């Protein structure tokens, strides 16, 4: 040993590796590299600290420290110390795949990617030690025996009960080179299946830390779940009615009467509500692990604290959001995973598919000032899109941009999606800011991506790619190709790809142009009649030329970001003061109309018009080709008080509305009403109040859509099926001043439908197409009060209501009030 020590002390810093290699060959079972704390000198000289530890229990350990002596001479110090024993585990080399912690051969294999780390330490932590920020045991990985390529790996056998894990990565800390290694930090494995620390939603750690140390769950051979033969429903996408839902917000309000409010199991308790509406697919807002306390800070406007309620800031993509479970961190998160599985299984039992909203455009680690949680600590320059001097590209608007088209990162994303399909049984994904997935990765070059150079390939980082490798991989993956794939086809960097997202024939898009057009037309803006006709047909102007179908368009009027349906007809301007940002956040161009008065407190005539407009929007959504999507709470008229960016609220919000001004010169008296809203929570009491009004209307409209063969076509309608009309049959008005659109639609179940929208402030008497031997019967008229807005067959007094139309219909006419829509169906004349 003395001779070996002497040899090492005379070598230079950069010649040390081959000498250690020689030493390791002499003692292959005895010594392994590990990380130590990297220290910077005042002269900013390079330094490197290595330790060597034996895996055997009976041998000492050789510690080698290589550093710059400050005078141009490299000095190596060595010492022989005792090695702490790994009492509970048998250790062997391990396997480089699959990534993550995986049970096999009676033990657990750990494999993690890091191309730029010089050493890696596996940290094993018990639940009790995690609470005290302690590491239970550390295992230093040998770069010769525990590393294959850029994958570090080790295999352990032993008792993993209540054991968690993380990694320490040693390497260069050089932000200008995109490297953020810090061996003092324990970072999460990107492939960890559950992330553990805080178990209760919104509760700070005992020391008040919003970001306490987290760790991943070590898998167990006992991890089992009884799926009871669950299989994917595989509905044709054209038949879907999607419901965007927030797990916590759906049942957190006390009026839900849920046994486990705000949880996955609470949602299960209310799945029958979705069946009542006619929903056959739910789109879960982010349920990957995120930190709801990320934005935790005092909100002086409300006198409380802001949270990350929506969840668009992922910490880990494999782990479900633990604090949405009733189990919390019990059983190291395994019970939480099973709650998600139970939710999906129960949804499938009720004929409801489950789509996940996934956020692969950025992570919670933010920019250079953000925390080191996982990806940044493992290999920042690989996982994030960086400029040449290490700056973070910010196409997400959230501080960083995931480097989606890097080979390692795109494989990670595919692995993650596969896991959620195969292990968790989800039916598809909606990709937030999906246009980021089409941008060129950092250090883009064709050889790196495609294997061969491409002539003239001078693309820079972030350049949109015609054939992005990630989207290509997902589209052609034998597992993922068979699930629903929905893109939010834009990002905050100005890339807008609605109608142009690379699709391989299977990707659908949130159709933002549908939303904008329908809002403009329904509120009576000139020049949108032709654009509305395109929307009603499934937007062939966007999707037909590229070989796609109507069901590639996900139609929506409202979603989580923006006004609710009720607020869309109540507010002309956003009212976001409660967010504590001086009303500067949120979209300012909402294409909304308050129907004559701003705010909740308005005249009876204004309120009636608002309900009529809500019905108009819903009719348009349900009779359009494509896939309709409803936002949670819109079915009863949920309001957020005009706040169109409620990302930070998990509480009651006070809002103030000036409803009247009384002037008595020289004084003016303002009457102000204060209301209290639970803006992000589904109000089950309000739903009950609406059960015979707008909620009833929505249920009947979704049922009607599902009954009609013609309202979910697999292809765009042709003239053989659809004919356009104006105030007179066959004479549509596509002029700039037209606010009337009508059409007839052949239907194998209902024979023929007549559907019309009058978005003018003036009423109109329209002439209906003649159909000898048949008559037009009224079904929907949004100008009528409930329950006569929808004349269902079981409606008491229906016959009397129909007779009120008789003198018009006998003359083949129908009177339409301003801002109204109608649906008529063809019936044979009774001889």
Secondary structure, DSSP 8 states (H G I E B T S, - for coil): -HHHHHHHHTS-GGGHHHHHHHHHHHSTTT--EEE------TT----EEEEE--SSSS-EEEEEEEEE-SSS-EEEEEEEEE----TTEEEE---S-SSEEEEETTEEEEEEE-SS-SEEEEEEEEHHHHHTT--SEEEE--TTTSEETTEEEEEEEE--TTEEEEEEEE--EEGGGTEE--TT--B--TT-S-EES--STT---TT--SS---EEE---TT-----TT-------GGG-EEEEE-HHHHH-SGGG--TTTTSHHHHHHTHHHHHHHT--EEEE---EEE-TTTT--EETTTTEE----S--SEEEEEEE-GGGSSSTTGGGGHHHHHHHHHHHHHHHHTT-EEEEEE-TT--TT-STTS---SHHHHHHHHHB-B-TTS-B--TTSSS--B-TTSHHHHHHHHHHHHHHHHTT---EEEETTGGGGGB--TT--HHHHHSS--TT----TT-B-TT-HHHHHHHH-TTGGGSEEEE--B-TTS-B-TTTS--TTT-EEE-HHHHHHHHHHHTT-TT-HHHHHHHHTT-HHHHTTTT--GGGEEEES--SSS--HHHHTT-SS---GGGTSTT-SS-S------TTS-SS---HHHHHHHHHHHHHHHHHHHHSSSEEEEETTTTTT---TT-S--TT--S-EEEEEEEEEEEETTEEEEEEEEEEE-TTS--HHHHHHTTTTHHHHHHHHHHHHHH-GGGS-SS---TTTEEEE-SSTT----STT--EEEEEEEETTTEEEEEEEE-SSS-EEEE----TTEEEEEEEETTS-TTTTB--TT-TTHHHHHHTTHHHHHTTEEEE-SSEEEEEEEEE---
